[in-house]
């Protein structure tokens, strides 16, 4: 390796040659780069799905672009008043789905309409948002098990108008029944929910829930005692439901806060 390098002629015991210094520095840099890349992969959300662009011509049920839950889907209306974009999604179970649509280009007039169809291409639901804002619009939609279809339509004279949207399951939350104080501890009781994978409890001494600690609780549990707290301190407590659907993890919203002052 060093035979082609002039520095290879240096005697044993001499100061390390510039070539060897460079080689070791480069090796160290590569190791650090690979370590950083591995860290990024570790920190990336395990349930994240890569964004997807619509595939033209997706202007019919037969040519609908297949999409997944929790996936940002990007599209563009290429022609004014004539470009319908169709998408399809295969759901493992029926349920309430949150549809979030964003108009990516503000315009003084025009609308983006969405229509939902079932597996038989039968119309079931629709709504629309105005082009005069780029703020996300959120809709609660009941979707069926199996194939569901979305048709997006632009009511405007604009051309090449961009948008994006995402679908995610809505998980019903739970309610904290009671928080009972104890010596440097408190016990939480809640309303059980069917189909739950587990529950999460978070608590904090701040009403904003900043720096809150989170505890996982099994789906079979009806109550949980949180220990090791500061005597005389007031704590704020919340809970949420964790559910598994089609191999993905979904979370409900956090419940209303309950407060308790430990003994």
KEGU-189129 format. One record per residue: residue in one letter; y, x, z of N, C-alpha, C in turn. Coordinates in steps of 0.2 Angstrom, whole numbers. Example, Ala and Ser with C-alpha at 12.3 -4.5 7.8 and 13.67 -1.06 7.14 Angstrom:
+------+-------+-------+-------+-------+-------+-------+-------+-------+-------+
: rest :  n.c2 :  n.c1 :  n.c3 : ca.c2 : ca.c1 : ca.c3 :  c.c2 :  c.c1 :  c.c3 :
+------+-------+-------+-------+-------+-------+-------+-------+-------+-------+
:    a :   -28 :    66 :    39 :   -22 :    62 :    39 :   -16 :    66 :    39 :
:    s :   -11 :    64 :    35 :    -5 :    68 :    36 :     0 :    64 :    39 :
+------+-------+-------+-------+-------+-------+-------+-------+-------+-------+
//
This chain:
+------+-------+-------+-------+-------+-------+-------+-------+-------+-------+
: rest :  n.c2 :  n.c1 :  n.c3 : ca.c2 : ca.c1 : ca.c3 :  c.c2 :  c.c1 :  c.c3 :
+------+-------+-------+-------+-------+-------+-------+-------+-------+-------+
:    x :    -6 :     4 :     0 :     0 :     0 :     0 :     6 :     4 :     0 :
:    x :     6 :    10 :     4 :    12 :    14 :     4 :    12 :    20 :    -1 :
:    x :     6 :    21 :    -4 :     6 :    27 :    -9 :    11 :    27 :   -14 :
:    x :    14 :    21 :   -16 :    19 :    20 :   -21 :    26 :    21 :   -18 :
:    x :    26 :    21 :   -12 :    33 :    22 :    -8 :    35 :    29 :    -7 :
:    x :    40 :    31 :    -8 :    43 :    38 :    -6 :    42 :    39 :     1 :
:    x :    43 :    34 :     5 :    43 :    35 :    12 :    36 :    36 :    15 :
:    x :    31 :    35 :    11 :    24 :    36 :    13 :    23 :    44 :    15 :
:    x :    27 :    48 :    12 :    26 :    55 :    13 :    28 :    57 :    20 :
:    x :    31 :    53 :    24 :    34 :    55 :    31 :    28 :    57 :    35 :
:    x :    29 :    61 :    40 :    23 :    64 :    44 :    22 :    59 :    50 :
:    x :    17 :    59 :    53 :    15 :    55 :    59 :    20 :    57 :    64 :
:    x :    22 :    53 :    68 :    27 :    54 :    73 :    34 :    54 :    71 :
:    x :    35 :    54 :    64 :    42 :    53 :    62 :    45 :    46 :    63 :
:    x :    51 :    45 :    63 :    54 :    38 :    64 :    51 :    34 :    58 :
:    x :    50 :    28 :    60 :    47 :    23 :    55 :    51 :    23 :    49 :
:    x :    47 :    23 :    43 :    51 :    23 :    37 :    54 :    16 :    35 :
:    x :    59 :    16 :    31 :    63 :    10 :    30 :    58 :     5 :    26 :
:    x :    53 :     7 :    23 :    49 :     3 :    19 :    45 :    -1 :    24 :
:    x :    42 :     2 :    29 :    38 :    -1 :    35 :    43 :    -6 :    39 :
:    x :    49 :    -3 :    40 :    53 :    -8 :    44 :    54 :   -14 :    40 :
:    x :    56 :   -14 :    34 :    57 :   -20 :    29 :    51 :   -24 :    29 :
:    x :    45 :   -21 :    29 :    38 :   -25 :    28 :    37 :   -29 :    35 :
:    x :    38 :   -25 :    40 :    37 :   -29 :    47 :    42 :   -34 :    48 :
:    x :    49 :   -33 :    46 :    54 :   -38 :    46 :    52 :   -44 :    42 :
:    x :    50 :   -43 :    36 :    48 :   -48 :    32 :    42 :   -52 :    34 :
:    x :    37 :   -49 :    37 :    32 :   -52 :    40 :    34 :   -57 :    46 :
:    x :    38 :   -54 :    50 :    41 :   -58 :    56 :    45 :   -64 :    54 :
:    x :    48 :   -63 :    48 :    52 :   -69 :    46 :    47 :   -74 :    43 :
:    x :    42 :   -72 :    39 :    37 :   -77 :    37 :    34 :   -81 :    43 :
:    x :    32 :   -77 :    48 :    29 :   -80 :    54 :    33 :   -85 :    57 :
:    x :    40 :   -84 :    58 :    44 :   -88 :    60 :    46 :   -94 :    56 :
:    x :    46 :   -93 :    49 :    47 :   -99 :    45 :    41 :  -104 :    45 :
:    x :    35 :  -101 :    45 :    29 :  -106 :    46 :    29 :  -109 :    52 :
:    x :    31 :  -106 :    58 :    31 :  -109 :    64 :    36 :  -115 :    64 :
:    x :    42 :  -114 :    61 :    47 :  -119 :    61 :    44 :  -125 :    57 :
:    x :    41 :  -123 :    51 :    39 :  -129 :    47 :    33 :  -133 :    51 :
:    x :    29 :  -130 :    55 :    24 :  -133 :    59 :    27 :  -137 :    64 :
:    x :    33 :  -135 :    67 :    36 :  -139 :    72 :    39 :  -145 :    69 :
:    x :    42 :  -145 :    63 :    45 :  -151 :    60 :    39 :  -156 :    58 :
:    x :    34 :  -154 :    56 :    28 :  -158 :    55 :    26 :  -162 :    61 :
:    x :    26 :  -158 :    67 :    24 :  -161 :    73 :    29 :  -166 :    76 :
:    x :    35 :  -164 :    75 :    41 :  -169 :    77 :    41 :  -175 :    73 :
:    x :    39 :  -175 :    67 :    40 :  -180 :    62 :    36 :  -186 :    64 :
:    x :    39 :  -193 :    64 :    36 :  -199 :    66 :    29 :  -199 :    63 :
:    x :    24 :  -201 :    67 :    17 :  -201 :    64 :    16 :  -207 :    59 :
:    x :    20 :  -213 :    61 :    20 :  -219 :    57 :    25 :  -219 :    51 :
:    x :    28 :  -214 :    50 :    33 :  -214 :    44 :    30 :  -214 :    38 :
:    x :    33 :  -218 :    33 :    30 :  -218 :    26 :    36 :  -216 :    22 :
:    x :    34 :  -212 :    17 :    39 :  -209 :    12 :    42 :  -215 :     8 :
:    x :    49 :  -214 :     7 :    52 :  -219 :     3 :    50 :  -220 :    -4 :
:    x :    51 :  -225 :    -7 :    48 :  -227 :   -14 :    53 :  -230 :   -18 :
:    x :    53 :  -228 :   -25 :    58 :  -231 :   -29 :    54 :  -237 :   -33 :
:    x :    57 :  -242 :   -35 :    54 :  -247 :   -39 :    51 :  -244 :   -46 :
:    x :    46 :  -247 :   -49 :    43 :  -244 :   -55 :    45 :  -249 :   -60 :
:    x :    49 :  -248 :   -65 :    51 :  -252 :   -70 :    45 :  -252 :   -76 :
:    x :    44 :  -257 :   -79 :    47 :  -264 :   -79 :    43 :  -268 :   -73 :
:    x :    46 :  -269 :   -68 :    43 :  -273 :   -63 :    47 :  -280 :   -63 :
:    x :    47 :  -283 :   -68 :    50 :  -290 :   -69 :    46 :  -296 :   -69 :
:    x :    40 :  -295 :   -66 :    35 :  -301 :   -66 :    30 :  -300 :   -60 :
:    x :    27 :  -305 :   -59 :    22 :  -305 :   -53 :    16 :  -300 :   -55 :
:    x :    15 :  -299 :   -62 :     9 :  -295 :   -64 :    11 :  -288 :   -64 :
:    x :    18 :  -286 :   -64 :    20 :  -279 :   -64 :    24 :  -277 :   -58 :
:    x :    23 :  -281 :   -53 :    26 :  -280 :   -46 :    25 :  -273 :   -44 :
:    x :    30 :  -270 :   -41 :    29 :  -263 :   -38 :    26 :  -264 :   -31 :
:    x :    20 :  -261 :   -30 :    17 :  -261 :   -23 :    21 :  -257 :   -18 :
:    x :    21 :  -260 :   -12 :    25 :  -257 :    -6 :    21 :  -257 :     0 :
:    x :    24 :  -254 :     5 :    20 :  -254 :    12 :    25 :  -256 :    17 :
:    x :    23 :  -258 :    23 :    27 :  -259 :    29 :    30 :  -252 :    31 :
:    x :    36 :  -253 :    34 :    40 :  -247 :    37 :    42 :  -242 :    31 :
:    x :    43 :  -245 :    25 :    44 :  -240 :    20 :    51 :  -242 :    17 :
:    x :    56 :  -237 :    16 :    62 :  -239 :    13 :    61 :  -239 :     5 :
:    x :    62 :  -245 :     2 :    61 :  -246 :    -5 :    68 :  -246 :    -8 :
:    x :    69 :  -242 :   -14 :    75 :  -241 :   -17 :    74 :  -244 :   -24 :
:    x :    79 :  -248 :   -26 :    79 :  -251 :   -33 :    86 :  -251 :   -36 :
:    x :    87 :  -253 :   -42 :    93 :  -253 :   -46 :    92 :  -259 :   -51 :
:    x :    97 :  -264 :   -51 :    98 :  -269 :   -56 :   101 :  -266 :   -62 :
:    x :    97 :  -265 :   -67 :    99 :  -261 :   -73 :   104 :  -266 :   -77 :
:    x :   102 :  -272 :   -78 :   106 :  -276 :   -82 :   109 :  -282 :   -78 :
:    x :   115 :  -284 :   -80 :   118 :  -290 :   -76 :   115 :  -296 :   -78 :
:    x :   114 :  -300 :   -73 :   111 :  -307 :   -73 :   105 :  -308 :   -77 :
:    x :   101 :  -302 :   -78 :    95 :  -303 :   -81 :    89 :  -299 :   -78 :
:    x :    90 :  -294 :   -74 :    85 :  -289 :   -71 :    83 :  -292 :   -65 :
:    x :    77 :  -295 :   -65 :    73 :  -297 :   -59 :    69 :  -291 :   -57 :
:    x :    68 :  -290 :   -50 :    64 :  -284 :   -48 :    59 :  -288 :   -43 :
:    x :    52 :  -287 :   -45 :    47 :  -289 :   -41 :    43 :  -284 :   -37 :
:    x :    41 :  -286 :   -31 :    38 :  -281 :   -27 :    32 :  -285 :   -23 :
:    x :    26 :  -281 :   -21 :    21 :  -285 :   -18 :    18 :  -281 :   -12 :
:    x :    16 :  -284 :    -7 :    14 :  -281 :    -1 :     8 :  -284 :     2 :
:    x :     2 :  -281 :     3 :    -4 :  -283 :     6 :    -4 :  -283 :    13 :
:    x :    -4 :  -288 :    17 :    -3 :  -288 :    24 :   -10 :  -289 :    28 :
:    x :   -11 :  -285 :    33 :   -18 :  -286 :    36 :   -18 :  -292 :    40 :
:    x :   -12 :  -295 :    42 :   -12 :  -301 :    46 :    -6 :  -305 :    45 :
:    x :    -6 :  -311 :    46 :     0 :  -315 :    45 :     5 :  -314 :    51 :
:    x :    11 :  -315 :    50 :    16 :  -314 :    56 :    23 :  -315 :    54 :
:    x :    27 :  -314 :    59 :    34 :  -314 :    58 :    36 :  -307 :    55 :
:    x :    40 :  -306 :    50 :    42 :  -300 :    47 :    49 :  -299 :    47 :
:    x :    52 :  -293 :    49 :    59 :  -292 :    48 :    61 :  -289 :    41 :
:    x :    65 :  -292 :    37 :    67 :  -290 :    31 :    74 :  -288 :    31 :
:    x :    75 :  -281 :    30 :    82 :  -278 :    30 :    84 :  -276 :    24 :
:    x :    89 :  -279 :    21 :    91 :  -277 :    14 :    98 :  -274 :    15 :
:    x :   100 :  -269 :    11 :   106 :  -266 :    10 :   109 :  -265 :     3 :
:    x :   115 :  -268 :     2 :   118 :  -268 :    -4 :   121 :  -261 :    -4 :
:    x :   119 :  -256 :    -9 :   122 :  -249 :    -8 :   128 :  -248 :   -13 :
:    x :   131 :  -253 :   -15 :   137 :  -253 :   -19 :   142 :  -259 :   -18 :
:    x :   147 :  -258 :   -15 :   152 :  -263 :   -13 :   155 :  -266 :   -20 :
:    x :   155 :  -272 :   -21 :   159 :  -276 :   -26 :   163 :  -282 :   -24 :
:    x :   168 :  -283 :   -28 :   172 :  -289 :   -25 :   169 :  -296 :   -26 :
:    x :   164 :  -296 :   -31 :   160 :  -302 :   -32 :   153 :  -301 :   -33 :
:    x :   149 :  -306 :   -32 :   142 :  -305 :   -34 :   138 :  -306 :   -28 :
:    x :   131 :  -307 :   -29 :   126 :  -308 :   -23 :   120 :  -305 :   -25 :
:    x :   116 :  -303 :   -20 :   109 :  -301 :   -21 :   105 :  -306 :   -17 :
:    x :   101 :  -310 :   -21 :    96 :  -315 :   -19 :    89 :  -312 :   -18 :
:    x :    85 :  -314 :   -13 :    78 :  -313 :   -12 :    74 :  -319 :   -12 :
:    x :    68 :  -319 :   -15 :    64 :  -325 :   -15 :    57 :  -322 :   -13 :
:    x :    53 :  -326 :    -9 :    47 :  -324 :    -6 :    42 :  -329 :    -9 :
:    x :    36 :  -326 :   -12 :    31 :  -330 :   -15 :    24 :  -328 :   -11 :
:    x :    19 :  -333 :   -11 :    13 :  -332 :    -8 :     8 :  -329 :   -13 :
:    x :     2 :  -328 :   -11 :    -3 :  -325 :   -16 :    -4 :  -329 :   -22 :
:    x :    -2 :  -336 :   -22 :    -3 :  -340 :   -28 :     3 :  -340 :   -32 :
:    x :     8 :  -336 :   -31 :    14 :  -336 :   -34 :    18 :  -342 :   -33 :
:    x :    17 :  -345 :   -27 :    21 :  -351 :   -25 :    27 :  -349 :   -21 :
:    x :    33 :  -352 :   -23 :    39 :  -351 :   -19 :    38 :  -353 :   -12 :
:    x :    41 :  -349 :    -7 :    40 :  -351 :     0 :    47 :  -350 :     4 :
:    x :    51 :  -346 :     2 :    57 :  -344 :     6 :    62 :  -340 :     2 :
:    x :    69 :  -341 :     4 :    74 :  -337 :     0 :    80 :  -336 :     4 :
:    x :    84 :  -332 :     2 :    91 :  -331 :     5 :    95 :  -326 :     1 :
:    x :   101 :  -325 :     3 :   105 :  -320 :    -1 :   110 :  -317 :     3 :
:    x :   113 :  -311 :     0 :   119 :  -308 :     4 :   124 :  -306 :    -2 :
:    x :   130 :  -305 :     1 :   136 :  -304 :    -4 :   137 :  -297 :    -5 :
:    x :   139 :  -295 :   -11 :   141 :  -288 :   -13 :   147 :  -286 :   -10 :
:    x :   151 :  -290 :    -6 :   157 :  -287 :    -3 :   156 :  -283 :     3 :
:    x :   150 :  -282 :     5 :   149 :  -277 :    11 :   143 :  -273 :     9 :
:    x :   143 :  -267 :    13 :   137 :  -263 :    12 :   133 :  -263 :    19 :
:    x :   135 :  -267 :    23 :   131 :  -268 :    30 :   124 :  -271 :    29 :
:    x :   120 :  -268 :    33 :   113 :  -271 :    32 :   113 :  -278 :    34 :
:    x :   109 :  -282 :    30 :   108 :  -289 :    32 :   100 :  -290 :    34 :
:    x :    99 :  -294 :    39 :    92 :  -294 :    42 :    90 :  -301 :    42 :
:    x :    84 :  -302 :    40 :    81 :  -309 :    39 :    74 :  -309 :    43 :
:    x :    73 :  -315 :    46 :    66 :  -316 :    49 :    62 :  -320 :    45 :
:    x :    56 :  -317 :    42 :    52 :  -321 :    37 :    45 :  -321 :    39 :
:    x :    42 :  -327 :    38 :    35 :  -329 :    40 :    31 :  -327 :    34 :
:    x :    27 :  -322 :    35 :    23 :  -319 :    29 :    15 :  -321 :    30 :
:    x :    11 :  -322 :    25 :     4 :  -323 :    25 :     0 :  -317 :    25 :
:    x :    -6 :  -318 :    28 :   -11 :  -312 :    27 :   -13 :  -312 :    20 :
:    x :   -14 :  -305 :    17 :   -15 :  -304 :    10 :    -9 :  -303 :     7 :
:    x :    -9 :  -304 :     0 :    -3 :  -302 :    -4 :     3 :  -307 :    -3 :
:    x :     9 :  -304 :    -3 :    15 :  -308 :    -3 :    19 :  -304 :    -8 :
:    x :    24 :  -308 :   -11 :    28 :  -306 :   -16 :    35 :  -307 :   -15 :
:    x :    39 :  -302 :   -17 :    47 :  -302 :   -16 :    50 :  -302 :   -23 :
:    x :    54 :  -306 :   -24 :    58 :  -306 :   -31 :    65 :  -305 :   -29 :
:    x :    69 :  -300 :   -31 :    76 :  -298 :   -30 :    80 :  -300 :   -36 :
:    x :    85 :  -303 :   -36 :    89 :  -305 :   -41 :    96 :  -304 :   -40 :
:    x :   100 :  -301 :   -45 :   107 :  -300 :   -44 :   111 :  -305 :   -48 :
:    x :   116 :  -309 :   -44 :   120 :  -314 :   -47 :   127 :  -310 :   -48 :
:    x :   128 :  -306 :   -53 :   134 :  -303 :   -54 :   134 :  -300 :   -61 :
:    x :   141 :  -299 :   -63 :   141 :  -296 :   -70 :   141 :  -288 :   -70 :
:    x :   140 :  -285 :   -64 :   139 :  -278 :   -63 :   133 :  -275 :   -66 :
:    x :   133 :  -269 :   -68 :   127 :  -266 :   -71 :   125 :  -260 :   -66 :
:    x :   119 :  -258 :   -67 :   116 :  -252 :   -63 :   118 :  -253 :   -55 :
:    x :   117 :  -258 :   -52 :   119 :  -259 :   -46 :   113 :  -258 :   -41 :
:    x :   114 :  -253 :   -36 :   108 :  -250 :   -32 :   108 :  -254 :   -25 :
:    x :   102 :  -254 :   -23 :   100 :  -258 :   -16 :    94 :  -254 :   -13 :
:    x :    93 :  -256 :    -7 :    86 :  -254 :    -4 :    85 :  -259 :     2 :
:    x :    78 :  -259 :     3 :    76 :  -264 :     9 :    70 :  -261 :    12 :
:    x :    68 :  -264 :    18 :    62 :  -262 :    22 :    59 :  -268 :    25 :
:    x :    53 :  -268 :    26 :    49 :  -273 :    29 :    46 :  -270 :    35 :
:    x :    46 :  -274 :    41 :    42 :  -272 :    47 :    40 :  -278 :    51 :
:    x :    34 :  -278 :    54 :    32 :  -283 :    59 :    37 :  -284 :    65 :
:    x :    38 :  -290 :    67 :    41 :  -292 :    73 :    36 :  -293 :    78 :
:    x :    37 :  -289 :    84 :    32 :  -290 :    89 :    35 :  -294 :    95 :
:    x :    32 :  -300 :    97 :    35 :  -303 :   103 :    35 :  -299 :   109 :
:    x :    40 :  -299 :   113 :    41 :  -295 :   119 :    38 :  -299 :   125 :
:    x :    38 :  -296 :   130 :    36 :  -299 :   137 :    42 :  -300 :   141 :
:    x :    41 :  -303 :   147 :    46 :  -304 :   152 :    44 :  -301 :   159 :
:    x :    48 :  -298 :   162 :    47 :  -296 :   169 :    47 :  -301 :   174 :
:    x :    42 :  -303 :   177 :    42 :  -308 :   182 :    45 :  -306 :   188 :
:    x :    44 :  -300 :   191 :    46 :  -298 :   197 :    46 :  -291 :   198 :
:    x :    51 :  -288 :   202 :    51 :  -281 :   204 :    51 :  -281 :   211 :
:    x :    46 :  -278 :   215 :    46 :  -278 :   222 :    47 :  -271 :   225 :
:    x :    52 :  -270 :   229 :    53 :  -263 :   232 :    48 :  -261 :   237 :
:    x :    47 :  -255 :   237 :    43 :  -252 :   242 :    46 :  -245 :   244 :
:    x :    42 :  -242 :   249 :    45 :  -235 :   251 :    45 :  -230 :   245 :
:    x :    50 :  -228 :   243 :    51 :  -223 :   237 :    47 :  -226 :   231 :
:    x :    47 :  -232 :   230 :    43 :  -235 :   225 :    45 :  -242 :   223 :
:    x :    42 :  -245 :   218 :    43 :  -252 :   217 :    37 :  -254 :   212 :
:    x :    35 :  -261 :   213 :    30 :  -263 :   209 :    33 :  -269 :   204 :
:    x :    30 :  -268 :   198 :    32 :  -272 :   192 :    27 :  -277 :   190 :
:    x :    28 :  -284 :   190 :    24 :  -289 :   187 :    27 :  -292 :   181 :
:    x :    23 :  -293 :   176 :    25 :  -296 :   170 :    21 :  -301 :   167 :
:    x :    23 :  -304 :   161 :    19 :  -309 :   158 :    15 :  -306 :   152 :
:    x :     9 :  -307 :   153 :     4 :  -304 :   148 :     5 :  -307 :   141 :
:    x :     3 :  -303 :   136 :     4 :  -305 :   129 :    -3 :  -303 :   126 :
:    x :    -5 :  -308 :   122 :   -12 :  -307 :   118 :   -11 :  -302 :   112 :
:    x :   -16 :  -298 :   111 :   -16 :  -294 :   105 :   -12 :  -287 :   107 :
:    x :   -10 :  -286 :   113 :    -6 :  -280 :   115 :   -11 :  -274 :   115 :
:    x :    -8 :  -268 :   112 :   -12 :  -262 :   113 :   -11 :  -259 :   120 :
:    x :    -4 :  -259 :   122 :    -2 :  -257 :   129 :     5 :  -259 :   130 :
:    x :     7 :  -258 :   136 :    14 :  -260 :   138 :    18 :  -253 :   140 :
:    x :    24 :  -253 :   139 :    28 :  -248 :   142 :    33 :  -250 :   146 :
:    x :    34 :  -247 :   152 :    39 :  -248 :   157 :    44 :  -242 :   157 :
:    x :    51 :  -244 :   157 :    56 :  -238 :   157 :    60 :  -240 :   163 :
:    x :    63 :  -235 :   167 :    67 :  -236 :   172 :    72 :  -231 :   173 :
:    x :    78 :  -232 :   176 :    83 :  -228 :   176 :    88 :  -230 :   182 :
:    x :    92 :  -225 :   185 :    97 :  -226 :   190 :   103 :  -229 :   186 :
:    x :   104 :  -228 :   180 :   110 :  -230 :   176 :   108 :  -237 :   173 :
:    x :   113 :  -241 :   173 :   113 :  -248 :   170 :   112 :  -247 :   162 :
:    x :   115 :  -242 :   159 :   115 :  -241 :   152 :   108 :  -239 :   150 :
:    x :   103 :  -237 :   155 :    96 :  -235 :   154 :    96 :  -228 :   151 :
:    x :   102 :  -224 :   151 :   102 :  -217 :   149 :    97 :  -213 :   154 :
:    x :    94 :  -208 :   151 :    90 :  -203 :   155 :    84 :  -207 :   158 :
:    x :    82 :  -213 :   155 :    77 :  -217 :   157 :    70 :  -213 :   157 :
:    x :    65 :  -215 :   162 :    59 :  -212 :   161 :    54 :  -218 :   159 :
:    x :    49 :  -216 :   155 :    45 :  -221 :   152 :    38 :  -220 :   154 :
:    x :    34 :  -226 :   156 :    27 :  -225 :   158 :    23 :  -230 :   154 :
:    x :    17 :  -227 :   152 :    13 :  -232 :   148 :     8 :  -235 :   152 :
:    x :     7 :  -241 :   151 :     2 :  -246 :   155 :    -3 :  -249 :   151 :
:    x :    -9 :  -249 :   153 :   -15 :  -252 :   149 :   -14 :  -259 :   148 :
:    x :   -17 :  -262 :   142 :   -16 :  -269 :   141 :   -19 :  -274 :   146 :
:    x :   -24 :  -271 :   150 :   -28 :  -275 :   155 :   -24 :  -276 :   161 :
:    x :   -19 :  -272 :   162 :   -15 :  -272 :   168 :   -10 :  -278 :   169 :
:    x :    -9 :  -280 :   175 :    -5 :  -286 :   177 :     1 :  -284 :   181 :
:    x :     1 :  -278 :   184 :     6 :  -275 :   187 :     6 :  -268 :   188 :
:    x :    11 :  -264 :   189 :    11 :  -257 :   190 :    16 :  -255 :   195 :
:    x :    13 :  -250 :   199 :    18 :  -247 :   205 :    20 :  -240 :   202 :
:    x :    27 :  -240 :   203 :    30 :  -234 :   201 :    32 :  -230 :   207 :
:    x :    30 :  -224 :   208 :    30 :  -220 :   214 :    35 :  -214 :   213 :
:    x :    36 :  -210 :   219 :    40 :  -204 :   218 :    47 :  -205 :   217 :
:    x :    50 :  -211 :   219 :    57 :  -212 :   218 :    62 :  -210 :   224 :
:    x :    68 :  -210 :   223 :    73 :  -208 :   228 :    74 :  -214 :   233 :
:    x :    73 :  -213 :   239 :    74 :  -218 :   244 :    82 :  -221 :   244 :
:    x :    82 :  -228 :   244 :    89 :  -231 :   244 :    93 :  -231 :   238 :
:    x :    90 :  -229 :   232 :    93 :  -229 :   226 :    91 :  -235 :   222 :
:    x :    96 :  -238 :   218 :    95 :  -244 :   214 :    93 :  -242 :   207 :
:    x :    87 :  -245 :   205 :    84 :  -244 :   198 :    85 :  -250 :   194 :
:    x :    85 :  -248 :   188 :    85 :  -254 :   182 :    79 :  -253 :   179 :
:    x :    75 :  -259 :   177 :    69 :  -258 :   174 :    68 :  -263 :   168 :
:    x :    65 :  -260 :   163 :    63 :  -264 :   157 :    56 :  -263 :   155 :
:    x :    54 :  -268 :   151 :    47 :  -267 :   148 :    47 :  -269 :   141 :
:    x :    42 :  -267 :   137 :    41 :  -269 :   130 :    33 :  -269 :   128 :
:    x :    32 :  -272 :   123 :    25 :  -273 :   121 :    24 :  -268 :   115 :
:    x :    18 :  -264 :   115 :    16 :  -260 :   110 :    10 :  -263 :   106 :
:    x :    10 :  -264 :   100 :     5 :  -267 :    96 :     2 :  -263 :    90 :
:    x :    -4 :  -263 :    89 :    -7 :  -260 :    83 :    -9 :  -265 :    77 :
:    x :    -6 :  -264 :    71 :    -7 :  -269 :    66 :    -9 :  -264 :    60 :
:    x :   -15 :  -265 :    57 :   -17 :  -261 :    51 :   -16 :  -254 :    52 :
:    x :   -17 :  -251 :    58 :   -17 :  -244 :    59 :   -10 :  -242 :    61 :
:    x :    -5 :  -246 :    61 :     2 :  -244 :    62 :     4 :  -246 :    69 :
:    x :     8 :  -243 :    72 :    11 :  -245 :    79 :    17 :  -248 :    78 :
:    x :    18 :  -254 :    82 :    24 :  -258 :    82 :    26 :  -259 :    89 :
:    x :    33 :  -259 :    90 :    36 :  -260 :    97 :    40 :  -267 :    97 :
:    x :    40 :  -270 :   102 :    44 :  -276 :   103 :    51 :  -273 :   106 :
:    x :    56 :  -278 :   106 :    62 :  -276 :   109 :    61 :  -275 :   117 :
:    x :    65 :  -271 :   120 :    65 :  -270 :   127 :    67 :  -277 :   130 :
:    x :    64 :  -279 :   136 :    65 :  -285 :   139 :    72 :  -284 :   143 :
:    x :    74 :  -290 :   145 :    80 :  -290 :   149 :    79 :  -286 :   156 :
:    x :    84 :  -283 :   158 :    84 :  -278 :   164 :    83 :  -282 :   170 :
:    x :    79 :  -279 :   174 :    79 :  -281 :   181 :    81 :  -275 :   186 :
:    x :    84 :  -276 :   191 :    86 :  -271 :   196 :    83 :  -272 :   203 :
:    x :    82 :  -266 :   206 :    78 :  -266 :   212 :    81 :  -260 :   216 :
:    x :    82 :  -261 :   223 :    84 :  -255 :   227 :    78 :  -253 :   231 :
:    x :    75 :  -247 :   230 :    69 :  -245 :   234 :    71 :  -243 :   241 :
:    x :    66 :  -244 :   245 :    66 :  -243 :   252 :    66 :  -235 :   254 :
+------+-------+-------+-------+-------+-------+-------+-------+-------+-------+
//
